[in-house]
C-alpha cells in the first residue's frame, strides 16, 4: 500500500505542475492516457517476445485492436526476438 500512496502522490504532483503550464485548454487526461497506453503496449509486447496473439489476450483486446493501437502509437514489433 505504501507504494500505491507514493505513486498517487507523484501523480498528483505531476498533475499540479502540468496544470500550471497547460492553460485553459490543456489536454492532460488525453496525453496521460495515450502515454500510459503506449507504455503498456510496448511492455506487454516485450514481455511476450513480440507475440501479438498472446499480448492481445493478456491485454484483454483482440489482435485487430492491438494492431490498430500499435499503428496509432507507431509501435513496430522488434524483429530481434
C-alpha positions in Angstrom: 0.0 0.0 0.0 2.9 2.3 0.7 4.0 2.2 -3.0 0.4 3.0 -4.1 0.4 6.1 -1.8 3.8 7.2 -3.1 2.7 6.7 -6.7 -0.5 8.6 -6.1 1.4 11.5 -4.6 3.8 11.6 -7.6 0.8 11.6 -10.0 -0.8 14.5 -8.1 2.4 16.5 -8.0 2.9 15.9 -11.8 -0.7 17.0 -12.4 -0.3 20.2 -10.5 2.9 21.1 -12.4 1.2 20.2 -15.7 -1.9 22.4 -14.9 0.3 25.4 -14.1 1.6 25.2 -17.7 -1.4 23.8 -19.6 -3.6 26.9 -19.6 -7.3 26.8 -20.0 -7.3 24.3 -22.9 -4.8 21.7 -21.7 -5.4 18.1 -22.6 -3.7 16.3 -19.7 -6.1 13.3 -19.4 -5.7 12.5 -23.1 -1.9 12.9 -23.0 -1.6 10.7 -19.9 -3.9 8.0 -21.2 -2.1 7.9 -24.5 1.3 7.8 -22.8 0.2 5.1 -20.4 -1.4 3.0 -23.2 1.8 3.2 -25.3 3.9 2.1 -22.4 1.5 -0.8 -21.6 1.6 -2.0 -25.2 5.4 -1.8 -25.5 5.9 -3.5 -22.2 3.4 -6.3 -22.9 4.9 -7.0 -26.3 8.4 -7.1 -24.9 7.3 -9.4 -22.1 5.7 -11.8 -24.5 8.6 -11.7 -27.0 6.5 -9.7 -29.6 3.8 -12.4 -29.8 0.8 -10.4 -30.9 -1.8 -13.1 -30.1 -0.6 -13.7 -26.5 0.0 -9.9 -25.9 -3.6 -9.1 -27.1 -5.0 -11.8 -24.9 -3.1 -10.6 -21.9 -4.3 -7.0 -22.5 -7.9 -8.2 -23.0 -8.3 -6.9 -26.5 -8.5 -8.5 -30.0 -5.4 -8.8 -32.2 -7.1 -6.4 -34.6 -7.4 -3.8 -31.9 -3.8 -4.4 -30.8 -2.6 -3.8 -34.4 -4.7 -0.6 -34.6 -3.3 0.7 -31.3 0.2 -0.2 -32.4 -0.3 1.8 -35.6 -1.7 4.7 -33.7 1.3 4.8 -31.3 3.7 4.0 -34.1 4.9 0.8 -32.4 6.8 -1.6 -34.7 7.3 -5.1 -33.3 11.0 -5.9 -32.9 12.4 -8.4 -35.4 15.1 -9.5 -33.0 13.0 -11.9 -31.0 
